[in-house]
Amino acid sequence: MSKPALVAVDPRIDPAECQSMADVRQGVDALDRALVALLAERQRYMDAAARIKPDRDAVFDQARIDDVVAKVLISAEAHNLSPDIAEPVWRLLIDRCIAHEFATYDRTRS
Protein backbone atom coordinates (compact mmCIF):
# COMPACT_ATOMS: atom_id res chain seq x y z
CA MET A 1 0.00 0.00 0.00
CA SER A 2 1.41 3.41 -0.92
CA LYS A 3 1.90 6.25 1.53
CA PRO A 4 -0.76 8.95 1.46
CA ALA A 5 0.38 12.18 -0.15
CA LEU A 6 0.94 15.01 2.26
CA VAL A 7 -0.63 18.34 1.48
CA ALA A 8 1.82 21.13 2.10
CA VAL A 9 0.48 24.07 4.07
CA ASP A 10 2.66 27.14 3.97
CA PRO A 11 3.85 28.50 7.32
CA ARG A 12 1.33 30.82 8.93
CA ILE A 13 0.59 32.52 12.20
CA ASP A 14 -1.90 30.85 14.54
CA PRO A 15 -5.23 32.71 14.23
CA ALA A 16 -5.14 33.58 17.95
CA GLU A 17 -1.77 35.27 17.41
CA CYS A 18 -2.74 37.38 14.39
CA GLN A 19 -2.10 41.07 14.96
CA SER A 20 -3.11 42.46 11.58
CA MET A 21 -5.30 41.78 8.61
CA ALA A 22 -2.11 40.97 6.68
CA ASP A 23 -1.50 38.12 9.15
CA VAL A 24 -5.09 36.91 8.73
CA ARG A 25 -4.93 37.10 4.93
CA GLN A 26 -1.59 35.28 4.80
CA GLY A 27 -3.07 32.45 6.85
CA VAL A 28 -6.24 32.25 4.78
CA ASP A 29 -4.27 32.27 1.52
CA ALA A 30 -1.99 29.46 2.79
CA LEU A 31 -4.98 27.36 3.77
CA ASP A 32 -6.76 28.07 0.47
CA ARG A 33 -3.76 26.71 -1.46
CA ALA A 34 -3.86 23.52 0.65
CA LEU A 35 -7.63 23.19 0.23
CA VAL A 36 -7.27 23.45 -3.56
CA ALA A 37 -4.76 20.58 -3.51
CA LEU A 38 -7.13 18.47 -1.38
CA LEU A 39 -10.12 19.27 -3.59
CA ALA A 40 -8.12 18.32 -6.69
CA GLU A 41 -7.37 14.96 -5.07
CA ARG A 42 -11.07 14.53 -4.22
CA GLN A 43 -11.90 15.25 -7.86
CA ARG A 44 -9.53 12.48 -8.93
CA TYR A 45 -11.55 10.09 -6.75
CA MET A 46 -14.67 11.22 -8.61
CA ASP A 47 -12.87 10.46 -11.87
CA ALA A 48 -12.09 6.98 -10.51
CA ALA A 49 -15.72 6.51 -9.47
CA ALA A 50 -16.89 7.46 -12.97
CA ARG A 51 -14.48 4.90 -14.38
CA ILE A 52 -15.52 2.14 -11.97
CA LYS A 53 -19.30 2.52 -11.71
CA PRO A 54 -21.07 0.05 -13.99
CA ASP A 55 -23.82 2.38 -15.18
CA ARG A 56 -24.84 6.03 -15.14
CA ASP A 57 -27.66 5.40 -12.65
CA ALA A 58 -25.02 4.56 -10.02
CA VAL A 59 -23.53 8.08 -10.14
CA PHE A 60 -26.18 9.67 -7.89
CA ASP A 61 -26.53 7.83 -4.56
CA GLN A 62 -28.66 9.63 -1.96
CA ALA A 63 -27.74 7.18 0.80
CA ARG A 64 -24.05 7.86 0.19
CA ILE A 65 -24.67 11.63 0.19
CA ASP A 66 -26.44 11.38 3.54
CA ASP A 67 -23.60 9.23 4.92
CA VAL A 68 -20.92 11.69 3.77
CA VAL A 69 -22.75 14.68 5.27
CA ALA A 70 -23.30 12.85 8.57
CA LYS A 71 -19.59 11.98 8.79
CA VAL A 72 -18.60 15.53 7.92
CA LEU A 73 -20.82 16.93 10.66
CA ILE A 74 -19.24 14.60 13.22
CA SER A 75 -15.78 15.66 12.08
CA ALA A 76 -16.83 19.33 12.04
CA GLU A 77 -17.97 19.10 15.64
CA ALA A 78 -14.66 17.49 16.65
CA HIS A 79 -12.77 20.38 15.01
CA ASN A 80 -15.09 23.16 16.22
CA LEU A 81 -16.28 23.94 12.71
CA SER A 82 -19.76 25.42 12.68
CA PRO A 83 -22.32 23.07 11.14
CA ASP A 84 -23.74 26.20 9.50
CA ILE A 85 -20.53 26.31 7.47
CA ALA A 86 -19.78 22.60 7.14
CA GLU A 87 -23.12 21.27 5.94
CA PRO A 88 -23.88 23.74 3.13
CA VAL A 89 -20.27 23.72 1.94
CA TRP A 90 -20.21 19.93 1.73
CA ARG A 91 -23.64 19.71 0.14
CA LEU A 92 -22.49 22.12 -2.58
CA LEU A 93 -19.19 20.24 -2.93
CA ILE A 94 -21.05 16.94 -3.29
CA ASP A 95 -23.45 18.47 -5.83
CA ARG A 96 -20.58 19.78 -7.95
CA CYS A 97 -18.66 16.50 -7.63
CA ILE A 98 -21.70 14.55 -8.81
CA ALA A 99 -22.03 16.90 -11.81
CA HIS A 100 -18.32 16.37 -12.54
CA GLU A 101 -18.73 12.61 -12.21
CA PHE A 102 -21.72 12.59 -14.60
CA ALA A 103 -19.72 14.61 -17.13
CA THR A 104 -16.71 12.34 -16.77
CA TYR A 105 -18.88 9.22 -17.03
CA ASP A 106 -20.52 10.53 -20.20
CA ARG A 107 -17.25 11.70 -21.76
CA THR A 108 -15.47 8.41 -21.16
CA ARG A 109 -18.36 6.23 -22.34
CA SER A 110 -19.29 8.02 -25.59
VOPAGU-2260 file (C-alpha; in pm, 1 decimal, decimal comma):
REM VOPAGU-2260
SITE   aa  ch    i         X         Y         Z
SITE  MET   A    0       0,0       0,0       0,0
SITE  SER   A    1     141,3     341,1     -91,8
SITE  LYS   A    2     189,5     624,7     152,9
SITE  PRO   A    3     -75,9     895,3     146,1
SITE  ALA   A    4      38,3    1218,0     -15,3
SITE  LEU   A    5      94,1    1501,3     226,0
SITE  VAL   A    6     -63,2    1833,6     147,7
SITE  ALA   A    7     181,5    2113,2     210,3
SITE  VAL   A    8      48,5    2406,5     406,6
SITE  ASP   A    9     266,1    2713,8     397,1
SITE  PRO   A   10     385,2    2849,6     731,9
SITE  ARG   A   11     133,3    3082,2     893,0
SITE  ILE   A   12      58,7    3251,8    1220,2
SITE  ASP   A   13    -189,8    3085,0    1453,9
SITE  PRO   A   14    -522,8    3271,4    1423,4
SITE  ALA   A   15    -513,8    3357,8    1795,3
SITE  GLU   A   16    -177,3    3526,9    1741,5
SITE  CYS   A   17    -273,9    3738,2    1438,7
SITE  GLN   A   18    -210,2    4107,2    1496,3
SITE  SER   A   19    -311,2    4246,4    1158,1
SITE  MET   A   20    -530,4    4178,1     860,8
SITE  ALA   A   21    -211,4    4096,6     668,4
SITE  ASP   A   22    -149,6    3812,0     915,5
SITE  VAL   A   23    -508,6    3690,6     873,4
SITE  ARG   A   24    -493,4    3710,1     493,2
SITE  GLN   A   25    -159,4    3527,9     479,9
SITE  GLY   A   26    -307,2    3244,7     684,7
SITE  VAL   A   27    -624,3    3224,8     478,3
SITE  ASP   A   28    -427,1    3226,9     152,2
SITE  ALA   A   29    -199,1    2946,5     278,9
SITE  LEU   A   30    -498,3    2736,4     377,4
SITE  ASP   A   31    -676,0    2806,9      47,3
SITE  ARG   A   32    -376,4    2670,7    -146,3
SITE  ALA   A   33    -385,9    2352,3      64,9
SITE  LEU   A   34    -762,9    2318,5      22,7
SITE  VAL   A   35    -726,5    2344,8    -356,4
SITE  ALA   A   36    -475,9    2057,6    -350,6
SITE  LEU   A   37    -713,1    1847,1    -138,4
SITE  LEU   A   38   -1012,0    1927,1    -358,6
SITE  ALA   A   39    -812,3    1832,2    -668,5
SITE  GLU   A   40    -737,1    1496,3    -507,0
SITE  ARG   A   41   -1106,5    1453,2    -421,6
SITE  GLN   A   42   -1189,5    1524,9    -785,8
SITE  ARG   A   43    -952,7    1248,2    -892,8
SITE  TYR   A   44   -1154,6    1009,4    -674,5
SITE  MET   A   45   -1467,0    1122,0    -860,6
SITE  ASP   A   46   -1286,7    1045,5   -1187,4
SITE  ALA   A   47   -1209,0     698,1   -1050,7
SITE  ALA   A   48   -1572,4     651,5    -946,5
SITE  ALA   A   49   -1689,3     746,2   -1296,9
SITE  ARG   A   50   -1448,2     490,3   -1438,5
SITE  ILE   A   51   -1551,9     214,4   -1196,7
SITE  LYS   A   52   -1929,6     252,1   -1171,2
SITE  PRO   A   53   -2107,1       5,4   -1398,6
SITE  ASP   A   54   -2382,2     238,1   -1517,8
SITE  ARG   A   55   -2484,4     602,7   -1514,1
SITE  ASP   A   56   -2765,6     540,5   -1264,7
SITE  ALA   A   57   -2501,6     456,2   -1002,5
SITE  VAL   A   58   -2353,5     807,6   -1013,7
SITE  PHE   A   59   -2618,3     966,6    -788,6
SITE  ASP   A   60   -2652,6     782,7    -456,3
SITE  GLN   A   61   -2866,0     963,2    -196,4
SITE  ALA   A   62   -2774,2     717,9      79,8
SITE  ARG   A   63   -2404,7     786,3      19,3
SITE  ILE   A   64   -2466,7    1162,7      19,3
SITE  ASP   A   65   -2643,5    1138,4     354,2
SITE  ASP   A   66   -2360,1     923,1     491,9
SITE  VAL   A   67   -2092,2    1168,5     377,3
SITE  VAL   A   68   -2274,5    1467,7     527,2
SITE  ALA   A   69   -2329,6    1285,3     857,0
SITE  LYS   A   70   -1959,2    1197,6     878,7
SITE  VAL   A   71   -1859,8    1553,5     791,6
SITE  LEU   A   72   -2082,4    1692,8    1066,3
SITE  ILE   A   73   -1923,5    1459,8    1322,1
SITE  SER   A   74   -1577,9    1566,5    1208,2
SITE  ALA   A   75   -1683,0    1932,5    1203,5
SITE  GLU   A   76   -1796,6    1909,8    1564,0
SITE  ALA   A   77   -1466,4    1749,1    1665,2
SITE  HIS   A   78   -1277,4    2038,3    1501,1
SITE  ASN   A   79   -1509,0    2315,6    1622,3
SITE  LEU   A   80   -1627,6    2394,0    1271,0
SITE  SER   A   81   -1975,8    2541,8    1268,3
SITE  PRO   A   82   -2231,6    2306,5    1113,9
SITE  ASP   A   83   -2374,5    2620,3     950,2
SITE  ILE   A   84   -2052,6    2630,9     746,6
SITE  ALA   A   85   -1978,3    2259,8     713,7
SITE  GLU   A   86   -2312,5    2127,3     593,9
SITE  PRO   A   87   -2388,5    2374,4     312,9
SITE  VAL   A   88   -2026,9    2372,5     194,0
SITE  TRP   A   89   -2021,4    1992,8     172,7
SITE  ARG   A   90   -2364,1    1970,7      14,0
SITE  LEU   A   91   -2248,8    2211,7    -258,1
SITE  LEU   A   92   -1919,1    2023,6    -292,9
SITE  ILE   A   93   -2105,5    1694,2    -328,9
SITE  ASP   A   94   -2344,7    1846,7    -582,9
SITE  ARG   A   95   -2057,9    1977,7    -795,2
SITE  CYS   A   96   -1866,2    1650,2    -762,7
SITE  ILE   A   97   -2169,7    1455,2    -880,9
SITE  ALA   A   98   -2203,2    1689,5   -1180,5
SITE  HIS   A   99   -1832,2    1636,9   -1254,5
SITE  GLU   A  100   -1873,3    1260,7   -1220,7
SITE  PHE   A  101   -2171,8    1259,1   -1459,6
SITE  ALA   A  102   -1971,8    1461,2   -1713,2
SITE  THR   A  103   -1671,3    1233,9   -1677,3
SITE  TYR   A  104   -1887,9     922,1   -1703,3
SITE  ASP   A  105   -2051,7    1053,4   -2020,2
SITE  ARG   A  106   -1725,0    1170,1   -2175,7
SITE  THR   A  107   -1547,1     840,7   -2115,9
SITE  ARG   A  108   -1835,9     623,4   -2233,9
SITE  SER   A  109   -1928,5     801,7   -2559,4
